[in-house]
Amino acid sequence: MWEEKENQLQRTFEFNDFSEAFAFMTRVALAAEKLNHHPDWSNSYNKVTIALTSHDAGGVVTEKDRKLAGIIDTFV
């Protein structure tokens, strides 16, 4: 589940292996580009950690972050 803290929506996703994690990141990247709203994220083998915040709104969580989070949830 997404957790709102430090003015971000944060979530860590875990996959079976690196290939699954990377495929997930690719889907997220394409969706983020389409929305022109890009996540802060990191990947370590089978884990992907994502933080969403709206830098153009002063670094707070906005509806754009919630929308992207909802789209990301459909990929798992």
Secondary structure, 3 states (H helix, E strand, C coil): CCEEECCEEEEEEECCCHHHHHHHHHHHHHHHHHHCCCCEEEEECCEEEEEECEHHHCCECCHHHHHHHHHHHCCC
